[in-house]
Amino acid sequence: MPVWLREYSWRQTGSVVFLSLPLRGVRVTAANIFCTDRYLKVSIPPFLFEAILYAPIDDTNSTAKIGNGIIFFTLYKKEVGMWDSLTLENASKEKLQYLRENAVLKAHEKAKEETEAKKVTKQEHKKYALEATMKIEEAERKRIEDLKEQERQKVIKKLELWESQQKGLEKQMRVQKERELSEEVQQLKEKKKEKISKTRIPNEEPSKTRLKPAKGHGSYSMFSENLKEEQLPAPRSAGTIKINFTSRVFPTALRESRVAEEEEWLHKQAEARRTVSADLSELEDLKEEEKNPDWLKDKGNKMFATGNYLAAVNAYNLAVRLNNKLPLLYLNRAACHLKLRNLHKAIEDSSKALELLKPPVPDNENARIKAYVRRGTAFCQLELYAEGLQDYEAALKIDPKNKTIEKDAEKIRHIIQGTIQNS
């Protein structure tokens, strides 16, 4: 049976009621107090205080201060006036029961309205944050495009200047070569004239000075020396170069190895590095190193290390456009989205990385663990604890000795159990 508290003191003004309730030797918290516009209850087992108020009060602005074994209530009246008593007197049991039930019902409805208001406010905050993030990304994208356009214009001007200079140099070289050729032709003509004049027999008539072609070993031609000088060397003999590659040795025993799966994984990685899925005609203004997905991945990693997550996402986006078969690009971009609270994008990138990390082999164990943990973290931050726990358990299957993942999985289990008990 509860012990009813009958000792209390109260005083009033036209708009406020002051109530003092002594509770010595017990610990009081806000959870022990229940108040509506007509009903006030303080329940601290085994003590109980209950009051059906004389007139309605403003329960939203009314306060209760706890200290030194006393609860001091400040109750603001809804209508200005003096009360005859603190509680409603000469009321029947049915009316008192009705007022109690009505007070509890109003409290439930008020709590429900507050919960709905909190949900609406939370959704509005999320919407505002998403719009702000989109505006920031759009401004950053526009700034980068403007910078690229400026650099492209600079390069075009430099290229036009270089082309004009090259045309001038080519014209000068052409004129110089023509001059040199004309000089060489003139020198050859002079040499031929000298040779012809030397081969003529002196003191003979012009009709007898012509040389007749001789036959046999003693034949002579005035062009034979020139022909010998102009003979080209014989072509080189063809050959074949053989290249031998060292066979890859797997560290595991042959009976436990997964050679076929590892070879398939390496083959897919090699194909992914040779595949360019983006239209390179749209990326002509990029530098040569900016067309390399590995270079862009390293740049994104540096940006992530310095905390510039938006720049890192842009680097990974361009790398994915160039080659969409590298799982590390999606894995690293998922880490950036987690930092930026883009949780759905983090889940998509982690799932894509897991698709590309097939077949599961020892070489990609670390990457698969990261993908499961990052996707599980995103699920938990979205309050989807069951899906998050499933990913953490998948990571534990790959690395059962990882204490950090095991502790996180245990925390998620406690959260799920607490949620079930509360529901």
C-alpha positions as a LaTeX table, in Angstrom:
\begin{tabular}{lrrr}
\hline
Residue & $x$ (\AA) & $y$ (\AA) & $z$ (\AA) \\
\hline
Met1 & 0.00 & 0.00 & 0.00 \\
Pro2 & 1.32 & 3.47 & $-0.82$ \\
Val3 & 1.91 & 6.06 & 1.89 \\
Trp4 & $-0.17$ & 9.14 & 1.03 \\
Leu5 & 1.58 & 12.45 & 1.61 \\
Arg6 & $-0.82$ & 14.84 & 3.36 \\
Glu7 & 1.68 & 17.42 & 4.60 \\
Tyr8 & 2.13 & 20.24 & 2.13 \\
Ser9 & 1.87 & 24.02 & 2.07 \\
Trp10 & 0.59 & 26.31 & $-0.65$ \\
Arg11 & $-0.08$ & 29.93 & $-1.34$ \\
Gln12 & $-1.41$ & 31.80 & $-4.34$ \\
Thr13 & $-1.69$ & 35.06 & $-6.19$ \\
Gly14 & $-4.15$ & 36.01 & $-8.86$ \\
Ser15 & $-2.10$ & 34.22 & $-11.57$ \\
Val16 & 0.31 & 31.81 & $-9.79$ \\
Val17 & 0.04 & 28.99 & $-7.25$ \\
Phe18 & 3.11 & 28.08 & $-5.16$ \\
Leu19 & 3.11 & 24.53 & $-3.73$ \\
Ser20 & 5.77 & 23.11 & $-1.40$ \\
Leu21 & 5.89 & 19.33 & $-0.85$ \\
Pro22 & 8.42 & 18.00 & 1.74 \\
Leu23 & 10.04 & 14.65 & 0.84 \\
Arg24 & 12.94 & 14.06 & 3.19 \\
Gly25 & 15.08 & 10.94 & 3.01 \\
Val26 & 14.10 & 9.98 & $-0.55$ \\
Arg27 & 15.68 & 10.71 & $-3.91$ \\
Val28 & 13.44 & 12.60 & $-6.35$ \\
Thr29 & 13.92 & 12.92 & $-10.11$ \\
Ala30 & 11.88 & 14.50 & $-12.89$ \\
Ala31 & 10.60 & 11.05 & $-13.84$ \\
Asn32 & 8.72 & 10.85 & $-10.52$ \\
Ile33 & 6.54 & 13.88 & $-11.37$ \\
Phe34 & 3.48 & 13.78 & $-13.64$ \\
Cys35 & 1.50 & 16.96 & $-14.34$ \\
Thr36 & $-1.32$ & 18.03 & $-16.68$ \\
Asp37 & $-3.63$ & 21.02 & $-16.70$ \\
Arg38 & $-5.93$ & 19.56 & $-13.94$ \\
Tyr39 & $-3.92$ & 16.68 & $-12.46$ \\
Leu40 & $-0.67$ & 16.60 & $-10.40$ \\
Lys41 & 0.98 & 13.40 & $-9.22$ \\
Val42 & 4.30 & 12.67 & $-7.43$ \\
Ser43 & 5.10 & 8.96 & $-7.12$ \\
Ile44 & 8.21 & 7.91 & $-5.17$ \\
Pro45 & 7.59 & 4.40 & $-3.86$ \\
Pro46 & 6.30 & 3.94 & $-1.24$ \\
Phe47 & 5.21 & 7.63 & $-1.07$ \\
Leu48 & 2.42 & 9.02 & $-3.25$ \\
Phe49 & 0.95 & 12.51 & $-3.64$ \\
Glu50 & $-2.05$ & 13.13 & $-5.88$ \\
Ala51 & $-4.06$ & 16.31 & $-6.46$ \\
Ile52 & $-7.03$ & 17.07 & $-8.70$ \\
Leu53 & $-6.46$ & 20.84 & $-9.06$ \\
Tyr54 & $-9.21$ & 23.33 & $-8.39$ \\
Ala55 & $-8.89$ & 24.98 & $-11.84$ \\
Pro56 & $-6.82$ & 24.42 & $-15.02$ \\
Ile57 & $-3.16$ & 25.48 & $-15.08$ \\
Asp58 & $-0.64$ & 26.10 & $-17.85$ \\
Asp59 & 1.35 & 22.85 & $-17.56$ \\
Thr60 & 3.77 & 23.93 & $-20.30$ \\
Asn61 & 5.17 & 26.94 & $-18.43$ \\
Ser62 & 4.76 & 25.57 & $-14.89$ \\
Thr63 & 7.96 & 24.44 & $-13.16$ \\
Ala64 & 9.15 & 22.15 & $-10.37$ \\
Lys65 & 12.41 & 22.64 & $-8.42$ \\
Ile66 & 13.91 & 19.74 & $-6.48$ \\
Gly67 & 16.37 & 20.33 & $-3.64$ \\
Asn68 & 17.02 & 19.91 & 0.09 \\
Gly69 & 14.31 & 17.29 & 0.39 \\
Ile70 & 11.59 & 19.60 & $-0.96$ \\
Ile71 & 9.75 & 19.85 & $-4.28$ \\
Phe72 & 8.70 & 23.45 & $-4.95$ \\
Phe73 & 6.04 & 23.82 & $-7.66$ \\
Thr74 & 5.27 & 27.07 & $-9.49$ \\
Leu75 & 1.90 & 26.58 & $-11.22$ \\
Tyr76 & 0.62 & 29.29 & $-13.58$ \\
Lys77 & $-3.16$ & 29.63 & $-13.76$ \\
Lys78 & $-4.86$ & 29.69 & $-17.12$ \\
Glu79 & $-7.49$ & 32.14 & $-15.81$ \\
Val80 & $-6.68$ & 34.92 & $-13.35$ \\
Gly81 & $-8.54$ & 34.51 & $-10.09$ \\
Met82 & $-8.32$ & 33.24 & $-6.53$ \\
Trp83 & $-8.91$ & 29.56 & $-5.73$ \\
Asp84 & $-11.00$ & 28.48 & $-2.76$ \\
Ser85 & $-8.74$ & 25.47 & $-2.25$ \\
Leu86 & $-5.82$ & 23.69 & $-3.92$ \\
Thr87 & $-7.76$ & 20.58 & $-4.86$ \\
Leu88 & $-11.27$ & 19.93 & $-6.07$ \\
Glu89 & $-13.37$ & 19.10 & $-3.04$ \\
Asn90 & $-16.63$ & 17.13 & $-2.68$ \\
Ala91 & $-16.08$ & 15.35 & $-6.00$ \\
Ser92 & $-17.41$ & 11.87 & $-6.56$ \\
Lys93 & $-15.15$ & 8.89 & $-7.18$ \\
Glu94 & $-16.44$ & 8.59 & $-10.76$ \\
Lys95 & $-15.52$ & 12.19 & $-11.51$ \\
Leu96 & $-12.08$ & 11.79 & $-9.93$ \\
Gln97 & $-11.49$ & 8.61 & $-11.96$ \\
Tyr98 & $-12.61$ & 10.42 & $-15.11$ \\
Leu99 & $-10.24$ & 13.32 & $-14.44$ \\
Arg100 & $-7.33$ & 10.91 & $-13.87$ \\
Glu101 & $-7.98$ & 8.99 & $-17.08$ \\
Asn102 & $-8.49$ & 12.21 & $-19.02$ \\
Ala103 & $-5.16$ & 13.55 & $-17.69$ \\
Val104 & $-3.29$ & 10.38 & $-18.75$ \\
Leu105 & $-4.96$ & 10.46 & $-22.18$ \\
Lys106 & $-3.99$ & 14.11 & $-22.67$ \\
Ala107 & $-0.43$ & 13.33 & $-21.62$ \\
His108 & $-0.22$ & 10.52 & $-24.20$ \\
Glu109 & $-1.62$ & 12.77 & $-26.94$ \\
Lys110 & 0.80 & 15.55 & $-26.03$ \\
Ala111 & 3.75 & 13.13 & $-26.08$ \\
Lys112 & 2.63 & 11.82 & $-29.45$ \\
Glu113 & 2.33 & 15.34 & $-30.86$ \\
Glu114 & 5.80 & 16.20 & $-29.55$ \\
Thr115 & 7.22 & 13.05 & $-31.14$ \\
Glu116 & 5.62 & 13.88 & $-34.48$ \\
Ala117 & 6.89 & 17.46 & $-34.25$ \\
Lys118 & 10.40 & 16.18 & $-33.54$ \\
Lys119 & 10.19 & 13.88 & $-36.58$ \\
Val120 & 9.05 & 16.73 & $-38.80$ \\
Thr121 & 11.80 & 18.99 & $-37.46$ \\
Lys122 & 14.38 & 16.27 & $-37.99$ \\
Gln123 & 13.23 & 15.70 & $-41.57$ \\
Glu124 & 13.37 & 19.45 & $-42.23$ \\
His125 & 16.88 & 19.62 & $-40.83$ \\
Lys126 & 17.95 & 16.69 & $-43.02$ \\
Lys127 & 16.37 & 18.32 & $-46.05$ \\
Tyr128 & 18.08 & 21.63 & $-45.30$ \\
Ala129 & 21.43 & 19.88 & $-44.80$ \\
Leu130 & 21.01 & 18.00 & $-48.09$ \\
Glu131 & 20.13 & 21.20 & $-49.96$ \\
Ala132 & 23.09 & 23.00 & $-48.39$ \\
Thr133 & 25.42 & 20.15 & $-49.35$ \\
Met134 & 24.09 & 20.16 & $-52.92$ \\
Lys135 & 24.60 & 23.93 & $-53.16$ \\
Ile136 & 28.17 & 23.62 & $-51.86$ \\
Glu137 & 28.93 & 20.81 & $-54.31$ \\
Glu138 & 27.40 & 22.76 & $-57.18$ \\
Ala139 & 29.42 & 25.87 & $-56.30$ \\
Glu140 & 32.60 & 23.79 & $-56.02$ \\
Arg141 & 31.86 & 22.08 & $-59.34$ \\
Lys142 & 31.26 & 25.44 & $-61.02$ \\
Arg143 & 34.47 & 26.84 & $-59.58$ \\
Ile144 & 36.46 & 23.87 & $-60.84$ \\
Glu145 & 34.85 & 24.14 & $-64.29$ \\
Asp146 & 35.69 & 27.86 & $-64.42$ \\
Leu147 & 39.29 & 27.12 & $-63.47$ \\
Lys148 & 39.48 & 24.43 & $-66.15$ \\
Glu149 & 38.04 & 26.81 & $-68.73$ \\
Gln150 & 40.59 & 29.48 & $-67.81$ \\
Glu151 & 43.43 & 26.98 & $-68.04$ \\
Arg152 & 42.10 & 25.70 & $-71.35$ \\
Gln153 & 42.01 & 29.22 & $-72.79$ \\
Lys154 & 45.58 & 29.80 & $-71.62$ \\
Val155 & 46.71 & 26.55 & $-73.22$ \\
Ile156 & 44.90 & 27.40 & $-76.47$ \\
Lys157 & 46.65 & 30.80 & $-76.64$ \\
Lys158 & 50.01 & 29.21 & $-75.94$ \\
Leu159 & 49.36 & 26.56 & $-78.57$ \\
Glu160 & 48.37 & 29.15 & $-81.17$ \\
Leu161 & 51.53 & 31.16 & $-80.40$ \\
Trp162 & 53.64 & 28.00 & $-80.63$ \\
Glu163 & 52.03 & 27.03 & $-83.96$ \\
Ser164 & 52.75 & 30.48 & $-85.42$ \\
Gln165 & 56.36 & 30.24 & $-84.25$ \\
Gln166 & 56.66 & 26.74 & $-85.69$ \\
Lys167 & 55.30 & 27.91 & $-89.04$ \\
Gly168 & 57.88 & 30.71 & $-89.11$ \\
Leu169 & 60.67 & 28.28 & $-88.23$ \\
Glu170 & 59.50 & 25.78 & $-90.86$ \\
Lys171 & 59.45 & 28.53 & $-93.49$ \\
Gln172 & 63.00 & 29.58 & $-92.58$ \\
Met173 & 64.18 & 25.95 & $-92.63$ \\
Arg174 & 62.55 & 25.37 & $-96.01$ \\
Val175 & 64.21 & 28.45 & $-97.51$ \\
Gln176 & 67.56 & 27.43 & $-96.03$ \\
Lys177 & 67.24 & 23.87 & $-97.36$ \\
Glu178 & 66.33 & 25.13 & $-100.83$ \\
Arg179 & 69.37 & 27.39 & $-100.78$ \\
Glu180 & 71.63 & 24.53 & $-99.66$ \\
Leu181 & 70.20 & 22.21 & $-102.32$ \\
Ser182 & 70.75 & 24.77 & $-105.03$ \\
Glu183 & 74.35 & 25.20 & $-103.86$ \\
Glu184 & 74.92 & 21.43 & $-103.84$ \\
Val185 & 73.45 & 21.08 & $-107.33$ \\
Gln186 & 75.70 & 23.86 & $-108.57$ \\
Gln187 & 78.76 & 22.19 & $-107.01$ \\
Leu188 & 77.87 & 18.83 & $-108.62$ \\
Lys189 & 77.51 & 20.48 & $-112.02$ \\
Glu190 & 80.91 & 22.09 & $-111.63$ \\
Lys191 & 82.52 & 18.76 & $-110.59$ \\
Lys192 & 81.00 & 16.98 & $-113.59$ \\
Lys193 & 82.32 & 19.65 & $-115.92$ \\
Glu194 & 85.80 & 19.28 & $-114.45$ \\
Lys195 & 85.73 & 15.48 & $-114.83$ \\
Ile196 & 84.52 & 15.74 & $-118.41$ \\
Ser197 & 87.25 & 18.21 & $-119.25$ \\
Lys198 & 89.90 & 15.93 & $-117.71$ \\
Thr199 & 88.77 & 12.85 & $-119.69$ \\
Arg200 & 89.12 & 14.57 & $-123.07$ \\
Ile201 & 92.24 & 13.63 & $-125.19$ \\
Pro202 & 94.32 & 16.66 & $-126.11$ \\
Asn203 & 95.22 & 17.73 & $-129.70$ \\
Glu204 & 92.29 & 15.86 & $-131.27$ \\
Glu205 & 89.34 & 17.12 & $-133.22$ \\
Pro206 & 86.10 & 17.45 & $-131.44$ \\
Ser207 & 84.61 & 14.60 & $-133.46$ \\
Lys208 & 87.27 & 12.22 & $-132.13$ \\
Thr209 & 87.20 & 13.34 & $-128.51$ \\
Arg210 & 84.11 & 11.34 & $-127.65$ \\
Leu211 & 84.76 & 8.34 & $-125.43$ \\
Lys212 & 83.46 & 5.02 & $-126.61$ \\
Pro213 & 82.21 & 2.58 & $-124.06$ \\
Ala214 & 84.77 & $-0.18$ & $-123.57$ \\
Lys215 & 83.99 & $-3.76$ & $-122.83$ \\
Gly216 & 85.83 & $-6.31$ & $-120.72$ \\
His217 & 87.84 & $-6.04$ & $-117.57$ \\
Gly218 & 89.57 & $-2.86$ & $-118.65$ \\
Ser219 & 86.37 & $-0.94$ & $-119.23$ \\
Tyr220 & 86.05 & 2.47 & $-117.59$ \\
Ser221 & 83.12 & 4.76 & $-116.92$ \\
Met222 & 83.35 & 8.30 & $-115.65$ \\
Phe223 & 80.30 & 7.63 & $-113.36$ \\
Ser224 & 81.67 & 4.44 & $-111.76$ \\
Glu225 & 83.23 & 6.26 & $-108.81$ \\
Asn226 & 79.99 & 8.10 & $-108.06$ \\
Leu227 & 78.03 & 4.85 & $-108.18$ \\
Lys228 & 80.40 & 3.19 & $-105.74$ \\
Glu229 & 80.08 & 6.09 & $-103.33$ \\
Glu230 & 76.27 & 5.98 & $-103.48$ \\
Gln231 & 75.96 & 2.24 & $-102.81$ \\
Leu232 & 73.88 & 1.51 & $-99.68$ \\
Pro233 & 74.87 & $-1.06$ & $-97.01$ \\
Ala234 & 73.12 & $-4.41$ & $-96.97$ \\
Pro235 & 70.01 & $-4.68$ & $-94.72$ \\
Arg236 & 70.42 & $-6.17$ & $-91.29$ \\
Ser237 & 69.50 & $-9.78$ & $-90.74$ \\
Ala238 & 66.16 & $-10.41$ & $-88.98$ \\
Gly239 & 66.11 & $-11.97$ & $-85.53$ \\
Thr240 & 63.73 & $-12.97$ & $-82.72$ \\
Ile241 & 64.04 & $-11.87$ & $-79.09$ \\
Lys242 & 62.64 & $-14.28$ & $-76.51$ \\
Ile243 & 61.38 & $-12.95$ & $-73.15$ \\
Asn244 & 60.80 & $-15.24$ & $-70.19$ \\
Phe245 & 58.74 & $-14.12$ & $-67.17$ \\
Thr246 & 59.25 & $-15.49$ & $-63.67$ \\
Ser247 & 56.27 & $-17.59$ & $-62.63$ \\
Arg248 & 54.21 & $-16.21$ & $-59.72$ \\
Val249 & 54.63 & $-18.23$ & $-56.53$ \\
Phe250 & 51.64 & $-18.31$ & $-54.16$ \\
Pro251 & 52.49 & $-18.34$ & $-50.41$ \\
Thr252 & 49.90 & $-20.95$ & $-49.43$ \\
Ala253 & 50.29 & $-24.69$ & $-49.72$ \\
Leu254 & 49.08 & $-26.25$ & $-52.96$ \\
Arg255 & 46.38 & $-28.33$ & $-51.23$ \\
Glu256 & 45.01 & $-25.14$ & $-49.54$ \\
Ser257 & 45.64 & $-22.61$ & $-52.31$ \\
Arg258 & 43.05 & $-21.07$ & $-54.57$ \\
Val259 & 45.24 & $-20.66$ & $-57.62$ \\
Ala260 & 42.38 & $-20.50$ & $-60.13$ \\
Glu261 & 40.50 & $-17.81$ & $-58.20$ \\
Glu262 & 43.66 & $-15.78$ & $-57.62$ \\
Glu263 & 44.57 & $-15.95$ & $-61.31$ \\
Glu264 & 41.04 & $-14.86$ & $-62.21$ \\
Trp265 & 41.33 & $-11.94$ & $-59.76$ \\
Leu266 & 44.70 & $-10.84$ & $-61.24$ \\
His267 & 43.29 & $-11.14$ & $-64.77$ \\
Lys268 & 40.33 & $-8.92$ & $-63.85$ \\
Gln269 & 42.63 & $-6.34$ & $-62.28$ \\
Ala270 & 44.82 & $-6.26$ & $-65.39$ \\
Glu271 & 41.76 & $-5.85$ & $-67.62$ \\
Ala272 & 40.42 & $-3.09$ & $-65.38$ \\
Arg273 & 43.65 & $-1.11$ & $-65.70$ \\
Arg274 & 43.55 & $-1.40$ & $-69.48$ \\
Thr275 & 39.87 & $-0.44$ & $-69.74$ \\
Val276 & 38.89 & 3.20 & $-70.10$ \\
Ser277 & 35.13 & 3.55 & $-69.87$ \\
Ala278 & 34.88 & 7.36 & $-70.18$ \\
Asp279 & 34.61 & 9.25 & $-73.44$ \\
Leu280 & 38.11 & 10.74 & $-73.77$ \\
Ser281 & 36.86 & 13.35 & $-76.24$ \\
Glu282 & 35.25 & 15.14 & $-73.25$ \\
Leu283 & 38.54 & 15.08 & $-71.32$ \\
Glu284 & 40.87 & 16.55 & $-73.90$ \\
Asp285 & 41.56 & 19.61 & $-71.74$ \\
Leu286 & 43.05 & 17.46 & $-68.95$ \\
Lys287 & 46.76 & 17.00 & $-68.44$ \\
Glu288 & 48.32 & 13.68 & $-69.30$ \\
Glu289 & 48.71 & 12.61 & $-65.65$ \\
Glu290 & 45.09 & 13.63 & $-64.92$ \\
Lys291 & 43.95 & 10.91 & $-67.34$ \\
Asn292 & 45.60 & 8.24 & $-65.17$ \\
Pro293 & 43.16 & 6.67 & $-62.63$ \\
Asp294 & 46.02 & 5.61 & $-60.33$ \\
Trp295 & 47.37 & 9.18 & $-60.21$ \\
Leu296 & 43.87 & 10.49 & $-59.44$ \\
Lys297 & 43.45 & 7.86 & $-56.70$ \\
Asp298 & 46.69 & 8.94 & $-55.02$ \\
Lys299 & 45.62 & 12.59 & $-55.28$ \\
Gly300 & 42.26 & 11.76 & $-53.68$ \\
Asn301 & 44.05 & 9.91 & $-50.86$ \\
Lys302 & 46.19 & 13.01 & $-50.15$ \\
Met303 & 43.11 & 15.25 & $-50.11$ \\
Phe304 & 41.36 & 12.84 & $-47.72$ \\
Ala305 & 44.38 & 12.87 & $-45.40$ \\
Thr306 & 44.25 & 16.70 & $-45.22$ \\
Gly307 & 40.48 & 16.71 & $-44.50$ \\
Asn308 & 39.42 & 18.13 & $-47.89$ \\
Tyr309 & 36.75 & 15.49 & $-48.49$ \\
Leu310 & 34.90 & 17.29 & $-51.31$ \\
Ala311 & 38.10 & 17.60 & $-53.36$ \\
Ala312 & 38.84 & 13.92 & $-52.70$ \\
Val313 & 35.35 & 12.95 & $-53.95$ \\
Asn314 & 35.91 & 14.98 & $-57.14$ \\
Ala315 & 39.23 & 13.20 & $-57.77$ \\
Tyr316 & 37.64 & 9.77 & $-57.24$ \\
Asn317 & 34.67 & 10.73 & $-59.48$ \\
Leu318 & 37.02 & 11.56 & $-62.38$ \\
Ala319 & 38.99 & 8.37 & $-61.78$ \\
Val320 & 35.77 & 6.31 & $-61.89$ \\
Arg321 & 34.83 & 7.99 & $-65.19$ \\
Leu322 & 38.18 & 6.93 & $-66.60$ \\
Asn323 & 38.05 & 3.38 & $-65.21$ \\
Asn324 & 34.95 & 2.03 & $-63.44$ \\
Lys325 & 36.41 & $-1.41$ & $-62.73$ \\
Leu326 & 38.81 & $-0.54$ & $-59.88$ \\
Pro327 & 37.22 & $-1.43$ & $-56.50$ \\
Leu328 & 39.60 & 0.78 & $-54.46$ \\
Leu329 & 38.14 & 3.91 & $-56.11$ \\
Tyr330 & 34.64 & 3.08 & $-54.84$ \\
Leu331 & 36.03 & 1.98 & $-51.45$ \\
Asn332 & 37.91 & 5.26 & $-50.89$ \\
Arg333 & 34.98 & 7.35 & $-52.14$ \\
Ala334 & 32.73 & 5.54 & $-49.63$ \\
Ala335 & 35.06 & 6.72 & $-46.83$ \\
Cys336 & 34.69 & 10.33 & $-48.06$ \\
His337 & 30.89 & 10.03 & $-48.16$ \\
Leu338 & 30.91 & 8.76 & $-44.57$ \\
Lys339 & 32.83 & 11.87 & $-43.49$ \\
Leu340 & 30.39 & 14.10 & $-45.43$ \\
Arg341 & 27.35 & 12.23 & $-43.99$ \\
Asn342 & 26.26 & 11.12 & $-47.48$ \\
Leu343 & 25.26 & 7.75 & $-46.00$ \\
His344 & 23.24 & 6.38 & $-48.94$ \\
Lys345 & 26.11 & 7.14 & $-51.35$ \\
Ala346 & 28.52 & 5.43 & $-48.94$ \\
Ile347 & 26.35 & 2.30 & $-49.00$ \\
Glu348 & 26.19 & 2.34 & $-52.81$ \\
Asp349 & 29.97 & 2.71 & $-53.22$ \\
Ser350 & 30.72 & $-0.01$ & $-50.62$ \\
Ser351 & 28.31 & $-2.41$ & $-52.36$ \\
Lys352 & 29.89 & $-1.66$ & $-55.75$ \\
Ala353 & 33.36 & $-2.30$ & $-54.30$ \\
Leu354 & 32.18 & $-5.67$ & $-52.93$ \\
Glu355 & 30.82 & $-6.60$ & $-56.38$ \\
Leu356 & 34.20 & $-5.86$ & $-57.96$ \\
Leu357 & 36.11 & $-7.69$ & $-55.18$ \\
Lys358 & 35.00 & $-11.06$ & $-56.54$ \\
Pro359 & 36.17 & $-13.77$ & $-56.39$ \\
Pro360 & 37.20 & $-13.51$ & $-52.72$ \\
Val361 & 40.94 & $-14.30$ & $-52.51$ \\
Pro362 & 43.64 & $-13.57$ & $-49.88$ \\
Asp363 & 44.93 & $-10.62$ & $-51.95$ \\
Asn364 & 41.68 & $-8.66$ & $-51.48$ \\
Glu365 & 40.81 & $-9.67$ & $-47.90$ \\
Asn366 & 41.76 & $-6.28$ & $-46.43$ \\
Ala367 & 39.70 & $-4.41$ & $-49.05$ \\
Arg368 & 36.64 & $-6.61$ & $-48.43$ \\
Ile369 & 36.89 & $-6.04$ & $-44.65$ \\
Lys370 & 36.96 & $-2.25$ & $-45.19$ \\
Ala371 & 33.99 & $-2.42$ & $-47.56$ \\
Tyr372 & 31.87 & $-4.41$ & $-45.07$ \\
Val373 & 32.82 & $-2.15$ & $-42.12$ \\
Arg374 & 32.12 & 1.08 & $-44.03$ \\
Arg375 & 28.77 & $-0.14$ & $-45.30$ \\
Gly376 & 27.88 & $-1.42$ & $-41.82$ \\
Thr377 & 28.82 & 1.95 & $-40.30$ \\
Ala378 & 26.56 & 3.76 & $-42.79$ \\
Phe379 & 23.67 & 1.40 & $-42.00$ \\
Cys380 & 24.09 & 2.00 & $-38.25$ \\
Gln381 & 24.15 & 5.77 & $-38.70$ \\
Leu382 & 20.87 & 5.40 & $-40.60$ \\
Glu383 & 19.60 & 3.41 & $-37.57$ \\
Leu384 & 19.39 & 0.22 & $-39.67$ \\
Tyr385 & 21.18 & $-1.79$ & $-37.01$ \\
Ala386 & 20.23 & $-5.26$ & $-38.28$ \\
Glu387 & 21.81 & $-4.64$ & $-41.68$ \\
Gly388 & 24.86 & $-3.03$ & $-40.03$ \\
Leu389 & 25.35 & $-6.02$ & $-37.72$ \\
Gln390 & 25.16 & $-8.36$ & $-40.72$ \\
Asp391 & 28.02 & $-6.51$ & $-42.46$ \\
Tyr392 & 30.16 & $-6.45$ & $-39.28$ \\
Glu393 & 29.67 & $-10.20$ & $-38.85$ \\
Ala394 & 30.70 & $-10.73$ & $-42.50$ \\
Ala395 & 33.91 & $-8.76$ & $-41.78$ \\
Leu396 & 34.52 & $-10.90$ & $-38.67$ \\
Lys397 & 34.26 & $-14.07$ & $-40.76$ \\
Ile398 & 37.15 & $-12.80$ & $-42.89$ \\
Asp399 & 39.27 & $-11.69$ & $-39.89$ \\
Pro400 & 38.01 & $-13.36$ & $-36.67$ \\
Lys401 & 40.97 & $-11.98$ & $-34.64$ \\
Asn402 & 40.11 & $-8.32$ & $-35.23$ \\
Lys403 & 39.19 & $-7.06$ & $-31.76$ \\
Thr404 & 38.04 & $-3.62$ & $-32.94$ \\
Ile405 & 35.42 & $-5.04$ & $-35.30$ \\
Glu406 & 34.33 & $-7.52$ & $-32.62$ \\
Lys407 & 33.78 & $-4.70$ & $-30.06$ \\
Asp408 & 31.78 & $-2.64$ & $-32.58$ \\
Ala409 & 29.62 & $-5.65$ & $-33.43$ \\
Glu410 & 28.95 & $-6.25$ & $-29.73$ \\
Lys411 & 27.86 & $-2.61$ & $-29.29$ \\
Ile412 & 25.41 & $-2.97$ & $-32.18$ \\
Arg413 & 23.97 & $-6.14$ & $-30.61$ \\
His414 & 23.38 & $-4.27$ & $-27.33$ \\
Ile415 & 21.65 & $-1.44$ & $-29.22$ \\
Ile416 & 19.38 & $-3.93$ & $-31.03$ \\
Gln417 & 18.51 & $-5.67$ & $-27.74$ \\
Gly418 & 17.77 & $-2.33$ & $-26.07$ \\
Thr419 & 15.53 & $-1.32$ & $-28.98$ \\
Ile420 & 13.59 & $-4.60$ & $-28.75$ \\
Gln421 & 13.10 & $-4.23$ & $-24.99$ \\
Asn422 & 11.93 & $-0.61$ & $-25.30$ \\
Ser423 & 9.44 & $-1.55$ & $-28.00$ \\
\hline
\end{tabular}
